[in-house]
C-alpha cells in the first residue's frame, strides 16, 4: 500500500476583482499545473478549490461569509510536503516561494486561505486542514489591484529566483531587505508600509562592517531618488 501524501496550498481568490480587463487568454496555469521548481506548482486544482475556500472561511449561524461569492482562481502549492497532517508548510518552502514571487509581481496572496491536503496512496482526498494563520502573514496587500495576478511572463522569473535562492549564502543586508519587503506587503496602511520599504532599501547599501543605520549617508538619498521618493 502506498503511503499517504500531503500537499500544501495557498488560494488565489478573486484576483480580477479590480481589473479593468480580464486577460484574454488567461495565463496558462489557469488551464493546467505549471511547475515553479521541483515540488512547487501553480495551477487550477479544479475539483477542490471551492471546497477549500469554504473550509478556510466557514459559515456561521444563518450567515454566509462574503467570500462565498468570490471565485477561487488558482492555487500555488507544494506536493509531497514533509511533516504530519496538521503541520502546514513546516520548512517554510511555500512561504519562501510566495515571498520571492512578490519581487517579480506583487500579489495579495496570504496564508489565511491556505492549508494542507492529505491524500491516500491512490490520490483520493482524505482530509484538508486549514492553516489558521492569522495576523500579518494572513493577508497580503497590493497597491495596484488592477494587476493582482501572475502573467505568463512572470513564471520563468519566479522559477529562477526560487531555484537559485539559498538563505545560508546570502549577505545579512539582503536578508534584511527581503524581510522588510515581505513585511511591507503584509501591512494594509501605506504610512506603515513606507518606513518598512525605506529601511529595506537602505539595508541593501550597508556593508558587512556597518552595524547600525545612518540616515545621513548618501546611500539613503540615492535610493530615495531612485524610487522617486524625492
Helices and strands as residue ranges (DSSP letters): E 5-13, G 28-30, E 34-37, E 40-43, H 49-56, G 66-69, E 72-78, H 93-104, E 114-119, E 125-130, G 136-138, G 145-147, H 152-164, G 167-169, H 172-185, H 190-204, H 218-226
